[in-house]
Amino acid sequence: MSEAVISTRNLVVTFSVGRIFKSRKFNAVDDVTLNFNKGRVTIIAGESGSGKTTLGLATVGAIKPSAGKILFNGQDITKLKGQAYKEFRRNAQYVPQDPYASLNPFKRISTQMLEVIKLYNKISDEEALDQAKKILELVGLSPPEEFLVKYPFEVSGGQRQRINIARVLAVNPSYVVADEPVTMLDASLKAGIVKLLRDIVKKTGMSLAFITHELSLAPAFIGMGDIAIMYLGNIVEYGPIESVLSNPLHPYTQALMNAILEPDPQRNRTKKLQMLKLDPPDPLHPPPGCVYSDRCPFKMDQCSVRKPELKEVKPGHYVACYLFG
């Protein structure tokens, strides 16, 4: 069984909205328990506002939990101090969604690479430069000398995202969150970045949390890990990628799968919307009971009374839905 690099235990992240004396709170992440295992991929999928990014940021220490725990190699990250905390921050890295805003436009690629490498390594500029070249080659930017002298505006969006990935790999992390890493890229570039991430996991043995709202990207990681479907801060379905994609159980997962466009336009036109409402509810006023109840075509009376628990219905495949007991 794979070893968990990062784990969440009943994790809750609460945000306040509004003015100081009239603020209201909602749970962006609500009682989430997950393992992110060494050498494996965990896809976190769902619509905008489902809590995917908040969960990812919390696991790298960028957002503090309101309740529950985040464990790094079994240790609570909120209790790490000094060198132990620095080691966690080196090991837990984040690839941002926007390749255009995440690099300093006034610094050459070489400067931005060396800053990261020397932050955690007491080495000379020459040694750091050699390391930067090797990493750029690893992410498919060759010859590296050609890219190191450039500014961000001189490279394409796909190349910028490869540079972001290279900067993350420069510190040799054991856990990486890739937050919608291909959303802002052309379709022709998406497959290349996804393949790169898949290959890096195989080569380095790191744990990858791949955040996406595009379930069409998930098949690229079949056989490499699990997928968690999130809705209003809750995990509603979880299991091996191939199991969830081939046999989605939760009505929300089924709706997401049905929304994937197919090459045949006729088949797209004949698809039916599997939701009672197109838009999700206001997170400040979620429906009682099951968070998906106001959009679910299979709603039963008990769905509005109590939130269903995540239950194992097949080996390793969990779903939070009263349709399955």
C-alpha positions as CSV (number, residue, x, y, z in Angstrom):
1,M,0.0,0.0,0.0
2,S,1.3,3.5,-0.9
3,E,2.6,5.7,1.9
4,A,0.6,9.0,2.5
5,V,2.8,12.1,2.1
6,I,0.0,14.5,2.9
7,S,-3.2,13.5,4.7
8,T,-6.3,15.5,5.8
9,R,-8.4,14.4,8.7
10,N,-11.9,15.9,9.0
11,L,-10.5,19.1,7.5
12,V,-12.7,22.2,7.7
13,V,-11.8,25.6,6.2
14,T,-14.3,28.4,7.0
15,F,-14.4,31.8,5.4
16,S,-16.2,34.9,6.5
17,V,-18.1,37.1,4.1
18,G,-19.4,40.6,4.6
19,R,-18.7,43.4,7.1
20,I,-17.1,43.0,10.5
21,F,-20.2,43.1,12.5
22,K,-22.5,41.5,9.9
23,S,-20.2,38.9,8.5
24,R,-21.5,35.4,7.6
25,K,-19.5,32.2,7.5
26,F,-19.5,29.2,5.2
27,N,-17.4,26.1,5.0
28,A,-15.3,26.1,1.7
29,V,-14.0,22.7,2.8
30,D,-16.3,20.7,5.0
31,D,-15.1,17.6,6.9
32,V,-12.7,16.3,4.2
33,T,-10.6,13.2,4.9
34,L,-8.1,12.3,2.1
35,N,-4.7,10.7,1.6
36,F,-2.3,11.9,-1.0
37,N,0.0,9.0,-1.5
38,K,3.6,8.7,-2.6
39,G,4.0,8.1,-6.3
40,R,0.3,8.5,-6.9
41,V,-2.1,11.0,-8.4
42,T,-5.2,12.3,-6.7
43,I,-7.6,14.2,-9.0
44,I,-9.8,16.7,-7.2
45,A,-12.7,17.6,-9.6
46,G,-15.8,19.7,-9.5
47,E,-17.4,22.9,-10.6
48,S,-16.1,26.4,-9.7
49,G,-16.9,27.1,-6.1
50,S,-16.7,23.4,-5.0
51,G,-13.7,24.0,-2.7
52,K,-11.1,22.3,-4.9
53,T,-8.5,25.2,-4.8
54,T,-9.1,25.9,-1.1
55,L,-8.4,22.2,-0.3
56,G,-5.3,22.3,-2.4
57,L,-4.0,25.5,-0.8
58,A,-4.7,24.2,2.7
59,T,-2.6,21.1,2.0
60,V,0.5,23.2,1.1
61,G,0.1,25.4,4.2
62,A,-1.2,28.5,2.3
63,I,-4.5,28.4,4.2
64,K,-4.9,27.5,7.8
65,P,-7.5,24.9,8.7
66,S,-10.5,26.0,10.9
67,A,-10.9,22.5,12.2
68,G,-9.4,19.0,11.6
69,K,-5.8,18.2,10.7
70,I,-3.4,18.3,7.8
71,L,-0.6,15.8,8.3
72,F,2.8,15.8,6.6
73,N,4.4,12.4,7.0
74,G,2.1,11.8,10.0
75,Q,2.9,15.2,11.7
76,D,0.4,18.0,12.1
77,I,1.6,20.9,10.0
78,T,0.1,23.5,12.3
79,K,2.5,22.3,15.0
80,L,5.7,22.2,12.9
81,K,8.3,24.8,13.9
82,G,11.7,26.0,12.6
83,Q,13.6,23.6,10.4
84,A,10.7,21.1,10.4
85,Y,8.3,23.7,9.0
86,K,10.8,24.8,6.4
87,E,11.2,21.2,5.3
88,F,7.5,20.8,5.0
89,R,7.3,24.0,2.8
90,R,10.0,22.7,0.6
91,N,8.3,19.4,0.1
92,A,4.8,20.8,-0.5
93,Q,4.7,22.9,-3.6
94,Y,2.0,24.6,-5.7
95,V,1.7,25.1,-9.5
96,P,-0.7,28.0,-10.1
97,Q,-3.5,28.2,-12.6
98,D,-2.4,31.3,-14.5
99,P,1.0,31.0,-16.3
100,Y,0.8,34.6,-17.4
101,A,0.6,36.2,-13.9
102,S,2.8,33.8,-11.9
103,L,6.2,34.8,-13.3
104,N,7.9,38.2,-12.7
105,P,7.9,39.9,-16.1
106,F,10.9,42.0,-15.2
107,K,13.3,39.1,-14.4
108,R,14.9,36.6,-16.8
109,I,14.0,33.0,-16.4
110,S,17.5,32.2,-15.1
111,T,17.1,34.6,-12.2
112,Q,13.7,33.2,-11.2
113,M,15.0,29.7,-11.4
114,L,18.2,30.4,-9.4
115,E,16.2,32.2,-6.7
116,V,14.2,29.1,-6.0
117,I,17.1,26.7,-6.2
118,K,19.3,28.7,-3.8
119,L,16.5,29.3,-1.4
120,Y,16.8,25.7,-0.1
121,N,20.4,24.8,-1.3
122,K,23.7,26.3,-0.2
123,I,25.4,26.1,-3.6
124,S,27.2,28.4,-5.9
125,D,25.5,30.3,-8.8
126,E,27.3,28.0,-11.2
127,E,26.0,24.8,-9.5
128,A,22.5,26.3,-9.4
129,L,22.7,27.2,-13.1
130,D,23.7,23.6,-14.0
131,Q,20.7,22.3,-11.9
132,A,18.4,24.8,-13.6
133,K,19.4,23.5,-17.0
134,K,18.8,19.9,-16.0
135,I,15.3,20.7,-14.7
136,L,14.4,22.7,-17.8
137,E,15.4,19.8,-20.0
138,L,13.3,17.5,-17.7
139,V,10.1,19.6,-18.4
140,G,10.8,19.7,-22.2
141,L,12.4,23.1,-22.6
142,S,15.5,22.4,-24.7
143,P,18.1,23.7,-25.3
144,P,17.8,25.2,-21.7
145,E,20.4,27.9,-22.5
146,E,18.0,29.4,-24.9
147,F,15.2,29.7,-22.4
148,L,17.3,30.8,-19.4
149,V,18.2,34.2,-21.0
150,K,14.6,35.0,-21.9
151,Y,12.0,37.1,-20.1
152,P,8.5,35.6,-19.5
153,F,6.9,37.7,-22.3
154,E,9.3,36.0,-24.8
155,V,7.9,32.5,-24.3
156,S,4.4,31.0,-25.0
157,G,1.8,30.2,-22.4
158,G,2.6,26.5,-22.6
159,Q,6.3,27.2,-22.1
160,R,5.5,29.5,-19.1
161,Q,3.6,26.7,-17.4
162,R,6.5,24.4,-18.0
163,I,8.7,27.0,-16.4
164,N,6.4,27.1,-13.4
165,I,6.5,23.3,-13.1
166,A,10.3,23.5,-13.4
167,R,10.5,26.0,-10.5
168,V,8.5,23.7,-8.4
169,L,10.6,20.7,-9.2
170,A,13.8,22.7,-8.5
171,V,13.4,22.1,-4.8
172,N,12.7,18.3,-5.2
173,P,9.3,18.3,-3.5
174,S,7.5,15.1,-2.4
175,Y,4.0,16.6,-2.9
176,V,2.8,19.0,-5.6
177,V,-0.6,20.6,-6.1
178,A,-1.3,21.5,-9.8
179,D,-4.3,23.8,-9.6
180,E,-6.1,23.8,-13.0
181,P,-2.7,23.9,-14.7
182,V,-4.0,23.8,-18.2
183,T,-7.3,25.8,-17.9
184,M,-5.8,28.9,-19.5
185,L,-3.9,27.1,-22.3
186,D,-5.0,26.2,-25.8
187,A,-6.4,22.7,-26.4
188,S,-3.3,21.9,-28.4
189,L,-1.1,22.5,-25.4
190,K,-3.2,20.8,-22.7
191,A,-2.3,17.3,-23.6
192,G,1.4,18.1,-23.5
193,I,1.3,19.5,-19.9
194,V,-0.9,16.7,-18.7
195,K,1.6,14.1,-20.1
196,L,4.5,16.0,-18.6
197,L,2.9,15.9,-15.1
198,R,2.1,12.2,-15.6
199,D,5.7,11.4,-16.6
200,I,7.2,13.4,-13.7
201,V,5.2,11.5,-11.2
202,K,6.5,8.2,-12.7
203,K,10.1,9.5,-12.7
204,T,10.3,11.2,-9.3
205,G,7.8,9.2,-7.2
206,M,6.2,12.4,-5.9
207,S,2.5,12.7,-5.0
208,L,0.4,14.9,-7.3
209,A,-2.9,16.6,-6.5
210,F,-4.4,17.5,-9.9
211,I,-7.2,20.0,-9.5
212,T,-9.6,20.3,-12.5
213,H,-13.1,21.1,-13.5
214,E,-12.6,19.2,-16.8
215,L,-13.3,15.5,-16.3
216,S,-12.2,14.9,-19.9
217,L,-8.6,15.2,-18.6
218,A,-9.0,12.5,-16.0
219,P,-8.5,9.5,-18.3
220,A,-4.9,10.5,-18.8
221,F,-4.2,9.4,-15.2
222,I,-6.0,6.0,-15.2
223,G,-4.1,3.4,-13.3
224,M,-2.1,6.1,-11.4
225,G,-4.4,6.9,-8.5
226,D,-7.8,8.1,-7.3
227,I,-10.3,10.8,-8.0
228,A,-12.4,12.9,-5.5
229,I,-15.5,14.6,-6.7
230,M,-16.2,17.8,-4.7
231,Y,-19.4,19.8,-4.3
232,L,-19.9,22.7,-2.0
233,G,-16.8,21.8,0.0
234,N,-17.9,18.1,0.4
235,I,-16.5,15.0,-1.2
236,V,-19.5,13.3,-2.7
237,E,-17.7,10.4,-4.5
238,Y,-14.2,9.0,-4.3
239,G,-12.4,6.0,-5.8
240,P,-10.0,4.7,-8.3
241,I,-10.0,6.9,-11.4
242,E,-11.0,4.1,-13.8
243,S,-13.8,3.0,-11.5
244,V,-15.4,6.4,-11.0
245,L,-15.1,7.3,-14.7
246,S,-16.5,4.0,-16.0
247,N,-19.2,3.7,-13.3
248,P,-20.1,7.1,-11.8
249,L,-22.5,6.5,-8.9
250,H,-23.3,9.9,-7.5
251,P,-25.9,11.9,-9.5
252,Y,-23.5,14.9,-9.5
253,T,-20.7,12.8,-10.9
254,Q,-23.0,11.5,-13.6
255,A,-24.0,15.0,-14.5
256,L,-20.3,16.1,-14.8
257,M,-19.6,13.1,-17.0
258,N,-22.7,13.9,-19.2
259,A,-21.4,17.4,-19.7
260,I,-18.2,16.3,-21.4
261,L,-18.4,17.2,-25.1
262,E,-18.0,14.4,-27.6
263,P,-16.6,14.6,-31.1
264,D,-20.0,13.9,-32.6
265,P,-22.2,17.1,-32.5
266,Q,-25.4,15.0,-32.9
267,R,-24.7,13.1,-29.6
268,N,-24.0,16.4,-27.8
269,R,-27.4,17.8,-29.0
270,T,-29.3,14.8,-27.8
271,K,-27.8,14.8,-24.3
272,K,-30.2,15.8,-21.5
273,L,-29.4,18.0,-18.5
274,Q,-29.2,15.8,-15.4
275,M,-29.7,18.6,-13.0
276,L,-32.9,20.3,-11.8
277,K,-31.0,23.6,-11.6
278,L,-28.1,24.8,-13.8
279,D,-26.4,26.9,-11.1
280,P,-25.2,25.7,-7.7
281,P,-26.8,27.2,-4.6
282,D,-25.3,30.1,-2.6
283,P,-22.7,28.6,-0.3
284,L,-23.9,30.9,2.4
285,H,-27.3,29.2,2.2
286,P,-26.7,25.6,1.3
287,P,-29.8,23.3,1.2
288,P,-30.5,21.3,4.3
289,G,-29.4,17.7,4.3
290,C,-27.5,16.6,1.2
291,V,-25.8,19.6,-0.3
292,Y,-26.8,18.4,-3.8
293,S,-30.5,17.9,-3.0
294,D,-31.9,21.0,-4.6
295,R,-30.4,20.0,-8.0
296,C,-30.7,16.2,-7.9
297,P,-33.4,14.6,-10.1
298,F,-33.4,11.6,-7.7
299,K,-34.2,13.5,-4.6
300,M,-36.0,11.6,-1.8
301,D,-37.5,13.0,1.5
302,Q,-34.6,11.9,3.6
303,C,-32.2,13.9,1.4
304,S,-33.4,17.2,2.9
305,V,-33.2,15.9,6.4
306,R,-29.7,14.7,6.9
307,K,-26.4,14.8,4.9
308,P,-25.5,11.3,3.7
309,E,-22.1,9.9,4.8
310,L,-19.4,8.8,2.5
311,K,-19.8,5.0,2.3
312,E,-17.8,2.3,0.5
313,V,-20.1,0.6,-2.0
314,K,-17.4,-1.3,-4.0
315,P,-13.8,-2.0,-3.1
316,G,-12.1,1.4,-2.7
317,H,-15.1,3.2,-4.3
318,Y,-17.1,5.6,-1.9
319,V,-20.2,7.6,-2.5
320,A,-22.3,10.0,-0.3
321,C,-25.8,9.3,-1.6
322,Y,-29.0,7.6,-0.1
323,L,-29.5,5.8,-3.4
324,F,-26.8,3.4,-2.2
325,G,-28.1,2.9,1.3
